[in-house]
């Protein structure tokens, strides 16, 4: 009897070991998103468990990142995947400013989603009403922007180029720049440590809503000068609809701005199998994905092949061909 019990125990142990091998198959991937408190970070945090629910072997860890930083850390293998912007991805792939060399191993899994909008707002009491006044006439402002290396700052610098100036030039003219994540910007604005904020968020931006609590803000329209210059980078005109920010003083009017979508970017070194499984898990769970954030509601699977800025990964191509989206 004891021998029988021993044999059964050994067999059970072997079964448990075999069963434990399932967890050993788990693949942990790091997903670089945006600044903590921003739309990208929250959306990535929502996507991660949905993918794991669909494919239990794929475990995704979300970390803070930035639009300009992400292509570099994906390319060098520091992280496996991350959010990207079409215009920054294209600049990285081609080796254009601010990238020192082409990052030719960048690939895309899902594009055409999470349309983000540039916001330029100031306090209602701040005596400026246009970009031309601020950057053309150089009316001194204390501004909050994100850290160097973020997509927000990259585009901000392009706008300044449109006005033949730069952050250094503005600082010499008396401007002050406070740098930090979206929560930092909102707090700096509410505490009146800055006059205005330039930021890049999906609608409605949680950090903009937070900034408007306790201090009335007004949104500034993007100028013709800025929009025409940004067009060369694939950044298109957009509109923040009236009613988006109820506490803004000009909430009753639509604000002219610029916008760009988002893309899940990986390296060409990712295996075709993993890229396929990630693409499939995301797109086959599109109903759940849309519930993460209002910015994802318009996404449809056929849009996944658009707005990438870099080539699709072969694993993604395989999935989209299966769905009849690609031939």
C-alpha positions, -999 to 999 in steps of 0.1 A, spaced: 0 0 0 28 24 9 45 16 -24 13 23 -42 9 57 -24 45 65 -32 40 57 -69 8 78 -70 26 107 -53 55 105 -78 30 105 -107 12 135 -92 44 153 -88 53 147 -124 19 159 -135 23 191 -114 57 196 -130 42 191 -164 13 214 -155 38 240 -142 55 240 -176 26 261 -189 37 291 -168 72 284 -179 61 292 -214 49 326 -204 66 354 -225 71 387 -207 72 417 -230 79 453 -219 56 479 -235 70 515 -234 41 540 -235 40 577 -226 45 598 -195 28 587 -164 -7 603 -162 -10 606 -200 -33 589 -224 -7 565 -238 2 552 -204 -34 546 -194 -43 530 -227 -13 507 -227 -22 497 -192 -57 487 -205 -44 469 -235 -19 447 -216 -45 426 -196 -68 423 -227 -39 407 -247 -31 384 -218 -67 374 -214 -68 364 -251 -34 347 -250 -24 337 -215 12 331 -224 18 368 -233 25 389 -203 30 426 -209 46 450 -185 39 487 -192 66 513 -185 67 551 -190 82 564 -223 78 590 -249 72 594 -286 108 603 -295 124 580 -269 103 549 -278 117 541 -313 153 541 -300 147 518 -271 126 494 -292 153 494 -319 182 487 -295 162 459 -277 158 476 -243 121 469 -247 101 447 -270 72 470 -280 58 504 -275 36 532 -288 49 553 -316 37 582 -338 38 579 -376 59 611 -380 84 602 -354 86 566 -366 93 578 -401 120 602 -389 136 573 -369 134 549 -398 150 574 -422 175 588 -397 161 623 -397 164 648 -369 166 641 -340 179 606 -348 216 602 -356 212 572 -378 184 553 -395 166 527 -373 158 504 -401 147 475 -378 115 492 -367 83 475 -376 46 480 -369 18 457 -356 -12 480 -354 -16 516 -367 -44 541 -373 -56 543 -337 -57 567 -307 -58 600 -325 -39 625 -303 -44 662 -304 -20 690 -296 -32 714 -269 -18 749 -263 -36 766 -234 -30 795 -211 -47 810 -181 -78 830 -189 -61 860 -173 -30 857 -195 -30 885 -221 -23 864 -252 -48 850 -277 -27 835 -306 4 816 -314 16 845 -335 17 867 -304 36 842 -284 61 828 -308 61 855 -335 61 885 -313 78 867 -284 55 878 -257 71 863 -226 55 833 -211 62 808 -184 54 775 -201 51 738 -190 62 712 -215 72 676 -212 108 663 -208 133 664 -237 129 634 -259 91 634 -258 69 637 -290 53 668 -275 86 687 -273 96 674 -308 65 689 -323 69 720 -302 104 725 -316 90 721 -351 65 749 -344 92 771 -332 112 764 -364 81 777 -383 86 810 -364 124 809 -370 131 805 -333 140 779 -307 136 771 -271 171 786 -264 161 817 -283 129 821 -263 148 815 -230 171 844 -240 140 865 -247 128 859 -211 106 828 -215 108 801 -187 102 764 -193 91 740 -166 96 704 -176 77 674 -163 50 648 -170 14 656 -176 5 656 -139 34 680 -132 21 703 -160 -14 704 -146 -2 711 -110 22 738 -122 -7 755 -141 -31 753 -112 -5 766 -88 1 795 -112 38 787 -115 33 788 -153 12 808 -176 5 781 -202 10 745 -213 18 728 -245 9 691 -245 -2 662 -267 -31 641 -256 -61 621 -268 -95 637 -262 -105 646 -236 -71 649 -220 -73 640 -184 -44 663 -176 -61 692 -192 -93 685 -173 -72 684 -141 -55 717 -150 -89 734 -154 -100 725 -118 -94 756 -97 -80 778 -126 -99 787 -157 -79 781 -189 -84 791 -225 -73 770 -255 -53 787 -282 -60 780 -319 -30 767 -340 -19 793 -365 -17 789 -403 21 793 -399 23 763 -376 -1 741 -395 15 747 -429 49 738 -415 38 707 -396 22 693 -428 55 682 -441 58 658 -412 25 642 -417 9 661 -389 -26 671 -401 -50 698 -390 -75 688 -364 -102 702 -342 -109 700 -305 -148 701 -305 -167 726 -286 -178 712 -252 -147 690 -248 -134 710 -218 -164 724 -199 -143 745 -175 -124 763 -204 -134 799 -209 -138 793 -247 -155 759 -243 -184 771 -265 -162 771 -297 -142 745 -316 -104 750 -314 -82 745 -344 -53 723 -337 -31 695 -352 -34 658 -347 -16 625 -353 -25 588 -346 -7 561 -328 9 528 -337 21 498 -318 58 495 -328 82 465 -324 116 455 -337 122 433 -368 140 410 -344 107 400 -328 98 365 -340 71 362 -366 51 340 -342 50 365 -314 43 394 -337 14 375 -352 0 365 -318 2 401 -305 -15 414 -336 -42 388 -334 -48 392 -297 -53 429 -301 -75 428 -331 -96 398 -321 -104 417 -288 -113 449 -305 -147 451 -287 -129 452 -254 -101 475 -267 -126 501 -277 -139 503 -241 -104 513 -227 -106 549 -239 -129 571 -260 -99 576 -284 -100 539 -293 -138 538 -301 -134 546 -338 -107 519 -344 -116 491 -368 -93 462 -378 -89 474 -413 -73 506 -400 -45 486 -384 -25 487 -416 -26 525 -418 -7 554 -403 24 534 -392 54 554 -405 74 521 -408 68 488 -425 45 462 -410 61 432 -393 58 400 -412 38 385 -383 13 414 -386 12 410 -423 3 373 -419 -27 382 -396 -40 410 -419 -38 387 -449 -58 361 -430 -85 387 -424 -85 397 -461 -73 432 -453 -40 427 -472 -36 406 -503 
